[in-house]
């Protein structure tokens, strides 16, 4: 047996889905901006500011993190010990 959805129910469903899509974009956009900024060249970041699509891509920040691997691991251990 097939249920018929009333037009008010459809309207509510569309409005609820639109609100959820907007909220999802607002939640994901800052994360995307942070990842994009982390892959932007430092000089480009200073001149152009934060952009969703970087004008010049650089992985220098990630290279620095790999070079400082022991410091990062030590800081994670300290952070975990303080929160527990």
Steps between C-alpha positions, in 0.01 A plus 500: 500500500644834395473804727427836346711783636308821545628817336563651845722205585691542175545870568626430850739236365644736239541782752664268752737364236591851385575604859717190550690567178569860604612391847723231348669756274558729800656210693723370220615833351734596788666158487555534126640850551749378762620217276526739206694754707738230619584421136550866400841657457588730791572807288178447304312464828639832624420691181165344402371376835300182553339355187309181434706445184864587565677714240830321567513150650776412744543209737765677710283484813468124471872463428572699816271272701680190368835657591374567853354151541638439850372837628155432359489155659619641833238775493225247422611286796501802732158611375352156554648468847354837604153422366480160664 
